[in-house]
Amino acid sequence: MSGRGAQNHLDAVLDELSRWPEGTPPERLRWFLEQALRHARADQRSYRLYLSLALQPATQSMVLEEVERRPAGFAVLDRDLTRIFSALGHQEPDTEALVVRATVDGLIQYLLMAPDDFPIEEAVSRMMVPHGAHGSGARR
């Protein structure tokens, strides 16, 4: 993927993740989790590249700056997740948003190691338990 193609892909993913659907806070959280994992499974090559660059000290700040300069960067995702956790009554919604986003990053890393075996549905359902939502909704 060329540099331009990677930028376009990043724009598309961040744009989609910033278009939160209507619904209850648990429904919106489930949607975010499903979309993040679905995107990672669908475009494993881009996610591997992003993660490898984001973890290298020499390129880390460049990657984060590239994401943050977009209108739908991580700050927007954090703000929206914080609003969801606030609506769910969490004592520290900003901390909960950070923990969930970091957990999703970890799930994406596991998904990239075993994409055909990674249980998206089970992972999303488990992530929903502490937030008052149970049951299935994601698809493998």
C-alpha positions as CSV (number, residue, x, y, z in Angstrom):
1,M,0.0,0.0,0.0
2,S,1.4,3.4,-1.0
3,G,1.7,6.2,1.5
4,R,-1.2,7.9,-0.1
5,G,-3.3,4.7,0.0
6,A,-2.5,4.2,3.7
7,Q,-3.6,7.8,4.4
8,N,-6.8,7.3,2.4
9,H,-7.5,4.0,4.3
10,L,-6.8,5.7,7.6
11,D,-9.2,8.5,6.7
12,A,-11.9,6.0,5.7
13,V,-11.6,4.0,8.9
14,L,-11.6,7.0,11.2
15,D,-14.4,8.6,9.4
16,E,-16.6,5.5,9.7
17,L,-15.8,5.1,13.4
18,S,-16.7,8.7,14.0
19,R,-20.3,8.1,12.6
20,W,-21.8,6.8,15.7
21,P,-25.3,5.3,15.2
22,E,-28.4,6.3,17.1
23,G,-29.2,4.0,20.0
24,T,-28.6,3.3,23.6
25,P,-25.1,3.7,25.1
26,P,-24.6,-0.1,25.2
27,E,-25.8,-0.4,21.6
28,R,-23.4,2.3,20.5
29,L,-20.5,0.8,22.4
30,R,-21.2,-2.6,20.9
31,W,-21.2,-1.0,17.4
32,F,-17.8,0.6,18.1
33,L,-16.3,-2.7,19.2
34,E,-17.7,-4.6,16.3
35,Q,-16.5,-2.0,13.8
36,A,-13.0,-1.8,15.1
37,L,-12.5,-5.5,15.0
38,R,-14.3,-5.9,11.7
39,H,-12.0,-3.3,10.1
40,A,-8.9,-5.0,11.5
41,R,-10.0,-8.4,10.1
42,A,-10.9,-6.9,6.7
43,D,-7.6,-5.0,6.2
44,Q,-5.0,-6.9,8.2
45,R,-2.1,-5.6,6.1
46,S,-2.8,-2.0,6.9
47,Y,-3.3,-2.7,10.6
48,R,0.0,-4.6,10.8
49,L,1.8,-1.7,9.1
50,Y,0.1,0.8,11.5
51,L,0.9,-1.1,14.6
52,S,4.5,-1.8,13.6
53,L,5.1,1.9,12.9
54,A,3.2,3.1,16.0
55,L,5.4,0.9,18.2
56,Q,8.7,2.0,16.8
57,P,10.2,4.9,18.7
58,A,11.5,6.5,15.5
59,T,8.1,6.7,13.9
60,Q,5.7,6.7,16.8
61,S,5.2,10.5,17.1
62,M,4.8,10.8,13.3
63,V,2.0,8.1,13.3
64,L,0.2,9.7,16.2
65,E,0.4,13.2,14.7
66,E,-0.9,11.8,11.4
67,V,-3.9,10.4,13.1
68,E,-4.6,13.4,15.3
69,R,-4.5,15.9,12.5
70,R,-7.5,14.2,10.9
71,P,-11.0,15.6,11.9
72,A,-12.0,12.1,13.2
73,G,-8.8,11.3,15.1
74,F,-8.4,9.5,18.3
75,A,-9.4,12.6,20.3
76,V,-12.9,12.4,18.7
77,L,-13.1,8.7,19.4
78,D,-12.0,9.2,23.0
79,R,-14.6,12.0,23.4
80,D,-17.4,9.9,22.1
81,L,-16.4,6.9,24.1
82,T,-16.2,9.1,27.2
83,R,-19.8,10.3,26.6
84,I,-21.0,6.7,26.3
85,F,-19.4,5.8,29.6
86,S,-20.7,8.9,31.3
87,A,-24.2,8.0,30.1
88,L,-23.6,4.5,31.5
89,G,-22.9,6.1,34.9
90,H,-19.1,5.2,35.2
91,Q,-17.4,7.1,37.9
92,E,-14.4,7.9,35.6
93,P,-15.7,7.8,32.1
94,D,-12.5,9.2,30.5
95,T,-10.4,6.5,32.2
96,E,-12.9,3.8,31.1
97,A,-12.7,5.1,27.5
98,L,-8.9,4.9,27.6
99,V,-9.0,1.3,29.1
100,V,-11.5,0.1,26.5
101,R,-9.5,1.7,23.6
102,A,-6.3,0.1,24.8
103,T,-8.1,-3.3,25.2
104,V,-9.4,-3.0,21.7
105,D,-5.8,-2.4,20.5
106,G,-4.8,-5.6,22.3
107,L,-7.7,-7.6,20.8
108,I,-6.7,-6.3,17.3
109,Q,-3.1,-7.6,17.9
110,Y,-4.5,-11.0,18.8
111,L,-6.8,-11.0,15.8
112,L,-3.9,-10.2,13.5
113,M,-2.0,-13.2,14.9
114,A,-4.9,-15.7,14.3
115,P,-7.4,-13.9,12.1
116,D,-9.4,-17.0,11.1
117,D,-9.7,-18.2,14.7
118,F,-10.2,-15.0,16.6
119,P,-13.7,-15.1,18.2
120,I,-14.9,-11.6,17.5
121,E,-18.4,-12.3,18.8
122,E,-17.2,-13.7,22.0
123,A,-14.7,-10.9,22.5
124,V,-17.3,-8.2,21.9
125,S,-19.8,-9.9,24.2
126,R,-17.2,-10.2,27.0
127,M,-16.2,-6.5,26.6
128,M,-19.9,-5.6,27.0
129,V,-20.4,-7.4,30.3
130,P,-18.9,-4.7,32.6
131,H,-21.1,-2.1,30.8
132,G,-24.4,-3.6,31.5
133,A,-25.0,-5.3,28.1
134,H,-24.9,-9.0,27.4
135,G,-25.6,-11.3,24.5
136,S,-24.4,-11.6,21.0
137,G,-24.5,-9.1,18.2
138,A,-21.1,-9.2,16.5
139,R,-20.3,-11.5,13.6
140,R,-17.2,-13.5,13.0
